[in-house]
Amino acid sequence: MSAPDPIARLTPLVGRWRGLSRVWFEPDVLADESPVEGEVTLRLDGRFVELDYTSAMQGKPLTGRLTMGYYPGRARWEVNLIDSFHMGRGQLFCTGDSTETGFRALGHYPDGQNGPDWGWRVVLTVQSADAFTVTAYNIEPGGPDQKATEMVLERVK
């Protein structure tokens, strides 16, 4: 008997969501807290799950998309992030492992000053069929994970 497809663990999230988005630029110093709305959809016959979301950052509109897939050939999650605040015109590609409640995936981005790349860890945690969280951690080269963003979402009924 083969193991269940990890992507199937996220398919119950399909639907509309609402909650809070928080951003930190420094450890333990909340820079912004704004309402967030999102929609989770399946793509390509259930091969991928997408979260499209809208929020704000310090009063300015923010939109984004998190595309999530599990690649059996490499036994890993592959996650792509685009948004109108953090990424500009770039895309952040992260890879990682399943957790008991979702996944954690790590990507890297340039520091903008010709230094070493920084890390960006995305963690999706499913609390129930009606609640999940997407948390991202910024990782300075050689440093620990520091919470950077968090979306706490509840199903719109």
PyRosetta script that sets phi, psi and omega in degrees:
from pyrosetta import init, pose_from_sequence

init()
pose = pose_from_sequence("MSAPDPIARLTPLVGRWRGLSRVWFEPDVLADESPVEGEVTLRLDGRFVELDYTSAMQGKPLTGRLTMGYYPGRARWEVNLIDSFHMGRGQLFCTGDSTETGFRALGHYPDGQNGPDWGWRVVLTVQSADAFTVTAYNIEPGGPDQKATEMVLERVK")
pose.set_psi(1, 130.5)
pose.set_omega(1, -178.3)
pose.set_phi(2, -84.9)
pose.set_psi(2, 155.3)
pose.set_omega(2, 179.1)
pose.set_phi(3, -69.5)
pose.set_psi(3, 149.4)
pose.set_omega(3, 179.1)
pose.set_phi(4, -65.6)
pose.set_psi(4, 151.3)
pose.set_omega(4, 178.4)
pose.set_phi(5, -66.9)
pose.set_psi(5, 122.6)
pose.set_omega(5, -180.0)
pose.set_phi(6, -56.6)
pose.set_psi(6, -30.5)
pose.set_omega(6, -179.7)
pose.set_phi(7, -63.9)
pose.set_psi(7, -28.4)
pose.set_omega(7, 179.9)
pose.set_phi(8, -62.7)
pose.set_psi(8, -24.4)
pose.set_omega(8, 177.6)
pose.set_phi(9, -67.7)
pose.set_psi(9, -21.2)
pose.set_omega(9, -179.3)
pose.set_phi(10, -97.9)
pose.set_psi(10, -13.9)
pose.set_omega(10, -176.5)
pose.set_phi(11, -61.5)
pose.set_psi(11, -28.4)
pose.set_omega(11, 175.5)
pose.set_phi(12, -65.0)
pose.set_psi(12, -10.6)
pose.set_omega(12, 179.5)
pose.set_phi(13, -80.9)
pose.set_psi(13, -7.4)
pose.set_omega(13, -179.6)
pose.set_phi(14, -55.8)
pose.set_psi(14, 130.2)
pose.set_omega(14, 179.1)
pose.set_phi(15, 141.6)
pose.set_psi(15, -168.6)
pose.set_omega(15, -178.0)
pose.set_phi(16, -99.9)
pose.set_psi(16, 145.4)
pose.set_omega(16, -173.8)
pose.set_phi(17, -135.5)
pose.set_psi(17, 155.9)
pose.set_omega(17, 178.3)
pose.set_phi(18, -148.8)
pose.set_psi(18, 148.5)
pose.set_omega(18, 178.4)
pose.set_phi(19, 177.2)
pose.set_psi(19, -145.5)
pose.set_omega(19, -179.0)
pose.set_phi(20, -121.4)
pose.set_psi(20, 141.9)
pose.set_omega(20, 173.4)
pose.set_phi(21, -114.6)
pose.set_psi(21, 130.9)
pose.set_omega(21, 179.2)
pose.set_phi(22, -124.1)
pose.set_psi(22, 147.6)
pose.set_omega(22, -179.4)
pose.set_phi(23, -133.7)
pose.set_psi(23, 137.6)
pose.set_omega(23, 174.3)
pose.set_phi(24, -124.7)
pose.set_psi(24, 132.1)
pose.set_omega(24, 172.6)
pose.set_phi(25, -102.2)
pose.set_psi(25, -20.8)
pose.set_omega(25, 176.8)
pose.set_phi(26, -129.6)
pose.set_psi(26, 151.1)
pose.set_omega(26, 179.8)
pose.set_phi(27, -55.5)
pose.set_psi(27, 130.1)
pose.set_omega(27, 174.6)
pose.set_phi(28, 62.1)
pose.set_psi(28, 16.2)
pose.set_omega(28, 176.9)
pose.set_phi(29, -118.6)
pose.set_psi(29, 101.0)
pose.set_omega(29, -178.4)
pose.set_phi(30, -67.6)
pose.set_psi(30, 121.0)
pose.set_omega(30, -178.5)
pose.set_phi(31, -92.7)
pose.set_psi(31, -29.0)
pose.set_omega(31, -178.2)
pose.set_phi(32, -159.9)
pose.set_psi(32, 147.8)
pose.set_omega(32, 172.3)
pose.set_phi(33, -140.4)
pose.set_psi(33, 120.8)
pose.set_omega(33, -175.6)
pose.set_phi(34, -139.3)
pose.set_psi(34, 152.8)
pose.set_omega(34, 172.6)
pose.set_phi(35, -62.5)
pose.set_psi(35, 149.4)
pose.set_omega(35, 176.7)
pose.set_phi(36, -134.9)
pose.set_psi(36, 142.3)
pose.set_omega(36, 173.4)
pose.set_phi(37, -126.3)
pose.set_psi(37, 145.1)
pose.set_omega(37, -178.3)
pose.set_phi(38, -150.8)
pose.set_psi(38, 166.9)
pose.set_omega(38, 175.1)
pose.set_phi(39, -138.4)
pose.set_psi(39, 131.4)
pose.set_omega(39, 176.5)
pose.set_phi(40, -103.2)
pose.set_psi(40, 128.7)
pose.set_omega(40, 179.1)
pose.set_phi(41, -132.5)
pose.set_psi(41, 158.5)
pose.set_omega(41, 173.2)
pose.set_phi(42, -95.6)
pose.set_psi(42, 144.8)
pose.set_omega(42, 177.7)
pose.set_phi(43, -127.4)
pose.set_psi(43, 151.0)
pose.set_omega(43, 175.4)
pose.set_phi(44, 51.4)
pose.set_psi(44, 60.7)
pose.set_omega(44, 176.9)
pose.set_phi(45, 55.7)
pose.set_psi(45, 37.8)
pose.set_omega(45, 176.5)
pose.set_phi(46, 82.2)
pose.set_psi(46, 10.3)
pose.set_omega(46, 178.0)
pose.set_phi(47, -74.2)
pose.set_psi(47, -27.0)
pose.set_omega(47, -177.7)
pose.set_phi(48, -133.0)
pose.set_psi(48, 152.0)
pose.set_omega(48, 174.0)
pose.set_phi(49, -119.4)
pose.set_psi(49, 133.0)
pose.set_omega(49, 178.5)
pose.set_phi(50, -120.4)
pose.set_psi(50, 138.6)
pose.set_omega(50, 171.1)
pose.set_phi(51, -113.6)
pose.set_psi(51, 111.9)
pose.set_omega(51, 172.3)
pose.set_phi(52, -99.1)
pose.set_psi(52, 133.5)
pose.set_omega(52, -176.6)
pose.set_phi(53, -141.0)
pose.set_psi(53, 155.1)
pose.set_omega(53, 174.5)
pose.set_phi(54, -131.8)
pose.set_psi(54, 141.6)
pose.set_omega(54, -179.8)
pose.set_phi(55, -157.5)
pose.set_psi(55, -152.0)
pose.set_omega(55, 176.0)
pose.set_phi(56, -148.3)
pose.set_psi(56, 157.2)
pose.set_omega(56, 174.3)
pose.set_phi(57, -131.5)
pose.set_psi(57, 111.0)
pose.set_omega(57, -177.8)
pose.set_phi(58, 51.1)
pose.set_psi(58, 45.2)
pose.set_omega(58, 175.5)
pose.set_phi(59, 85.0)
pose.set_psi(59, -6.2)
pose.set_omega(59, 179.3)
pose.set_phi(60, -100.6)
pose.set_psi(60, 137.4)
pose.set_omega(60, -179.0)
pose.set_phi(61, -57.7)
pose.set_psi(61, 143.8)
pose.set_omega(61, 178.9)
pose.set_phi(62, -136.2)
pose.set_psi(62, 132.5)
pose.set_omega(62, 174.0)
pose.set_phi(63, -128.8)
pose.set_psi(63, 153.4)
pose.set_omega(63, 179.8)
pose.set_phi(64, -162.2)
pose.set_psi(64, 170.7)
pose.set_omega(64, 178.4)
pose.set_phi(65, -144.9)
pose.set_psi(65, 134.1)
pose.set_omega(65, 173.7)
pose.set_phi(66, -117.2)
pose.set_psi(66, 114.8)
pose.set_omega(66, 178.3)
pose.set_phi(67, -103.5)
pose.set_psi(67, 124.7)
pose.set_omega(67, -173.6)
pose.set_phi(68, -123.1)
pose.set_psi(68, 132.2)
pose.set_omega(68, 176.4)
pose.set_phi(69, -145.7)
pose.set_psi(69, 156.3)
pose.set_omega(69, 176.1)
pose.set_phi(70, -113.7)
pose.set_psi(70, 122.3)
pose.set_omega(70, -177.3)
pose.set_phi(71, -99.5)
pose.set_psi(71, 102.1)
pose.set_omega(71, -177.1)
pose.set_phi(72, -60.9)
pose.set_psi(72, -33.2)
pose.set_omega(72, -178.4)
pose.set_phi(73, -61.2)
pose.set_psi(73, -24.7)
pose.set_omega(73, 177.8)
pose.set_phi(74, -117.2)
pose.set_psi(74, 1.6)
pose.set_omega(74, -180.0)
pose.set_phi(75, 49.7)
pose.set_psi(75, 53.1)
pose.set_omega(75, -179.4)
pose.set_phi(76, -152.1)
pose.set_psi(76, 157.3)
pose.set_omega(76, 170.6)
pose.set_phi(77, -79.5)
pose.set_psi(77, 141.8)
pose.set_omega(77, 173.4)
pose.set_phi(78, -126.8)
pose.set_psi(78, 122.5)
pose.set_omega(78, -170.9)
pose.set_phi(79, -128.0)
pose.set_psi(79, 133.4)
pose.set_omega(79, 178.7)
pose.set_phi(80, -119.6)
pose.set_psi(80, 130.5)
pose.set_omega(80, -179.5)
pose.set_phi(81, -119.0)
pose.set_psi(81, 129.1)
pose.set_omega(81, 168.5)
pose.set_phi(82, -131.4)
pose.set_psi(82, 143.2)
pose.set_omega(82, 173.9)
pose.set_phi(83, -159.1)
pose.set_psi(83, 167.9)
pose.set_omega(83, -174.7)
pose.set_phi(84, -89.5)
pose.set_psi(84, -0.3)
pose.set_omega(84, 179.0)
pose.set_phi(85, -113.9)
pose.set_psi(85, -62.1)
pose.set_omega(85, -174.4)
pose.set_phi(86, -73.1)
pose.set_psi(86, -39.2)
pose.set_omega(86, -168.7)
pose.set_phi(87, -97.0)
pose.set_psi(87, -14.0)
pose.set_omega(87, -177.1)
pose.set_phi(88, 58.4)
pose.set_psi(88, -119.0)
pose.set_omega(88, 177.9)
pose.set_phi(89, -101.9)
pose.set_psi(89, 5.3)
pose.set_omega(89, -179.5)
pose.set_phi(90, -90.3)
pose.set_psi(90, 170.0)
pose.set_omega(90, 174.7)
pose.set_phi(91, -125.3)
pose.set_psi(91, 141.7)
pose.set_omega(91, 177.7)
pose.set_phi(92, -110.5)
pose.set_psi(92, 121.1)
pose.set_omega(92, -179.3)
pose.set_phi(93, -105.6)
pose.set_psi(93, 125.6)
pose.set_omega(93, -178.1)
pose.set_phi(94, -124.2)
pose.set_psi(94, 149.9)
pose.set_omega(94, 175.3)
pose.set_phi(95, -131.7)
pose.set_psi(95, 151.9)
pose.set_omega(95, -180.0)
pose.set_phi(96, -176.8)
pose.set_psi(96, -162.4)
pose.set_omega(96, -171.1)
pose.set_phi(97, -115.7)
pose.set_psi(97, 159.6)
pose.set_omega(97, 172.7)
pose.set_phi(98, -70.9)
pose.set_psi(98, 150.8)
pose.set_omega(98, 169.7)
pose.set_phi(99, -119.6)
pose.set_psi(99, 177.5)
pose.set_omega(99, 178.6)
pose.set_phi(100, -62.9)
pose.set_psi(100, -25.5)
pose.set_omega(100, -174.5)
pose.set_phi(101, -122.5)
pose.set_psi(101, 14.1)
pose.set_omega(101, -179.3)
pose.set_phi(102, 159.7)
pose.set_psi(102, -118.1)
pose.set_omega(102, 178.3)
pose.set_phi(103, -157.5)
pose.set_psi(103, 167.2)
pose.set_omega(103, 170.0)
pose.set_phi(104, -137.2)
pose.set_psi(104, 132.3)
pose.set_omega(104, -175.0)
pose.set_phi(105, -137.7)
pose.set_psi(105, 141.9)
pose.set_omega(105, -175.5)
pose.set_phi(106, -116.7)
pose.set_psi(106, 134.4)
pose.set_omega(106, 173.2)
pose.set_phi(107, -131.4)
pose.set_psi(107, 176.7)
pose.set_omega(107, -179.4)
pose.set_phi(108, -136.7)
pose.set_psi(108, 149.7)
pose.set_omega(108, 179.2)
pose.set_phi(109, -141.0)
pose.set_psi(109, 153.2)
pose.set_omega(109, -178.5)
pose.set_phi(110, -70.4)
pose.set_psi(110, 148.3)
pose.set_omega(110, -178.9)
pose.set_phi(111, -78.1)
pose.set_psi(111, -10.1)
pose.set_omega(111, 178.6)
pose.set_phi(112, 83.4)
pose.set_psi(112, -1.1)
pose.set_omega(112, -178.9)
pose.set_phi(113, -130.2)
pose.set_psi(113, 25.2)
pose.set_omega(113, 179.1)
pose.set_phi(114, 64.7)
pose.set_psi(114, 21.5)
pose.set_omega(114, 174.6)
pose.set_phi(115, -93.8)
pose.set_psi(115, -173.0)
pose.set_omega(115, 178.5)
pose.set_phi(116, -67.1)
pose.set_psi(116, 152.7)
pose.set_omega(116, 178.0)
pose.set_phi(117, -63.3)
pose.set_psi(117, 150.3)
pose.set_omega(117, 173.7)
pose.set_phi(118, -97.3)
pose.set_psi(118, 158.0)
pose.set_omega(118, 176.8)
pose.set_phi(119, -97.5)
pose.set_psi(119, 155.5)
pose.set_omega(119, 177.2)
pose.set_phi(120, -140.5)
pose.set_psi(120, 110.6)
pose.set_omega(120, -178.6)
pose.set_phi(121, -103.0)
pose.set_psi(121, 126.5)
pose.set_omega(121, 177.7)
pose.set_phi(122, -106.7)
pose.set_psi(122, 128.5)
pose.set_omega(122, 179.3)
pose.set_phi(123, -124.7)
pose.set_psi(123, 119.9)
pose.set_omega(123, 175.0)
pose.set_phi(124, -104.1)
pose.set_psi(124, 127.4)
pose.set_omega(124, -178.2)
pose.set_phi(125, -126.6)
pose.set_psi(125, 119.2)
pose.set_omega(125, 177.2)
pose.set_phi(126, -93.0)
pose.set_psi(126, 116.4)
pose.set_omega(126, 176.9)
pose.set_phi(127, -84.3)
pose.set_psi(127, -37.7)
pose.set_omega(127, -179.9)
pose.set_phi(128, -164.9)
pose.set_psi(128, -178.7)
pose.set_omega(128, 176.9)
pose.set_phi(129, -65.4)
pose.set_psi(129, -14.4)
pose.set_omega(129, -177.3)
pose.set_phi(130, -117.1)
pose.set_psi(130, 10.4)
pose.set_omega(130, -179.0)
pose.set_phi(131, -156.0)
pose.set_psi(131, 132.9)
pose.set_omega(131, 171.6)
pose.set_phi(132, -150.0)
pose.set_psi(132, 163.5)
pose.set_omega(132, -177.0)
pose.set_phi(133, -132.1)
pose.set_psi(133, 139.4)
pose.set_omega(133, 170.6)
pose.set_phi(134, -117.7)
pose.set_psi(134, 115.5)
pose.set_omega(134, -179.0)
pose.set_phi(135, -118.3)
pose.set_psi(135, 137.1)
pose.set_omega(135, 177.2)
pose.set_phi(136, -121.9)
pose.set_psi(136, 143.6)
pose.set_omega(136, -178.7)
pose.set_phi(137, -121.5)
pose.set_psi(137, 132.5)
pose.set_omega(137, 174.4)
pose.set_phi(138, -87.5)
pose.set_psi(138, 139.5)
pose.set_omega(138, -178.1)
pose.set_phi(139, -129.7)
pose.set_psi(139, 103.6)
pose.set_omega(139, 175.6)
pose.set_phi(140, -65.6)
pose.set_psi(140, 143.5)
pose.set_omega(140, -179.5)
pose.set_phi(141, -51.2)
pose.set_psi(141, 123.9)
pose.set_omega(141, 179.7)
pose.set_phi(142, 78.2)
pose.set_psi(142, 1.3)
pose.set_omega(142, -176.5)
pose.set_phi(143, -106.7)
pose.set_psi(143, 176.6)
pose.set_omega(143, 179.3)
pose.set_phi(144, -82.5)
pose.set_psi(144, 165.1)
pose.set_omega(144, 172.2)
pose.set_phi(145, -64.0)
pose.set_psi(145, 134.1)
pose.set_omega(145, 176.0)
pose.set_phi(146, -128.4)
pose.set_psi(146, 127.1)
pose.set_omega(146, -177.0)
pose.set_phi(147, -56.9)
pose.set_psi(147, 129.6)
pose.set_omega(147, -178.2)
pose.set_phi(148, -116.5)
pose.set_psi(148, -42.8)
pose.set_omega(148, 179.0)
pose.set_phi(149, -143.0)
pose.set_psi(149, 155.7)
pose.set_omega(149, 176.4)
pose.set_phi(150, -153.6)
pose.set_psi(150, 128.8)
pose.set_omega(150, 172.0)
pose.set_phi(151, -114.3)
pose.set_psi(151, 118.8)
pose.set_omega(151, 176.8)
pose.set_phi(152, -105.6)
pose.set_psi(152, 113.7)
pose.set_omega(152, -170.0)
pose.set_phi(153, -118.9)
pose.set_psi(153, 140.9)
pose.set_omega(153, 174.9)
pose.set_phi(154, -125.5)
pose.set_psi(154, 144.6)
pose.set_omega(154, -177.3)
pose.set_phi(155, -62.7)
pose.set_psi(155, 137.9)
pose.set_omega(155, 172.9)
pose.set_phi(156, -85.4)
pose.set_psi(156, 123.6)
pose.set_omega(156, -177.7)
pose.set_phi(157, -107.1)
pose.dump_pdb("model.pdb")
